[in-house]
Amino acid sequence: MSERILSLAALTVLELSPPEMVEVAARAGYSHVGLRLVPATPEEYHFPLVGDPGLRRQTLQRLRDTSIGVLDVEILRLKPDTVVADFDSVLAVGAEFGASELLVAGNDADEARQTDNFAALCDLAKPYGLHPHLEFMPWTAARNLEQAARIVAAAGRENGGVLVDAFHFDRSASRLEDLPSVPAARLRYAQLCDVAGPRPEDMAEILRQARNERRFPGDGDCDLLGLLRALPTGIALSLEVPTRHLLEQGVSALQRAQMALDKTRAVLARL
């Protein structure tokens, strides 16, 4: 059996530059990283890989030196005013890094338009070998598994996928019994973390937890074994575990990345 891909997500070590992130992933024992080509929020400190050829060269060199692969690039948002063709430069950089997956957020309440734009993005991404995955998040216009799966199915593109993130799966009240209805070909990778406690009533608090305070796999209340068993066997996993409290306590990026990997392996050993 080939070794399962375990990738270090950008949000886990967001303070690191891309070359530093590759170095940390290699030292911790990951096979891949995910690169954030477009910032998720206006406030976030961003390393401009798309606009900075020097940083790109440095990152590519570090990838070659460490034999680390790039699993996914993020994050493209489908909004009401999105012009899909404008994403071409981001896709070209994703392909330059050898990524195979592309993380997409649905931020358009007009589901028909969101579906059309997702289909157009899949068409634009195809020559680059990229598979756009619509990530459902409860505060977006692709709020749960059911809606994301419906949009991707309606778009009808072979390279379109649905991205399951354990945090959003729990907080959106998505159901394990609905996962088998999503074709395995649409589930090429998933994001793993854990989450503590009952679902907050307040969406702002859910969002805060998502961006700042998740738990390492096995340290929370998610049915991760149930989730992993419902996903395709051996699916690639992106470990997305922001732990701002540990960062503020001075726990290094390498230590946090290592904890995420070790705890994930412990959960996988229980499968």
Secondary structure, 3 states (H helix, E strand, C coil): CCCCCEEECHHHHCCCCHHHHHHHHHHHCCCEEEEECCCCCCCCCCCCCCCCHHHHHHHHHHHHHHCCEEEEEEEEEECCCCCHHHHHHHHHHHHHCCCCEEEEEECCCCHHHHHHHHHHHHHHHHHHCCEEEEECCCCCCCCCHHHHHHHHHHHCCCCCEEEEEHHHHHHCCCCHHHHHHCCHHHCCEEEECECCCCCCCCHHHHHHHHHHECECCCCCCCCHHHHHHHCCCCCEEEECCCEHHHHHCCCCHHHHHHHHHHHHHHHHHCC
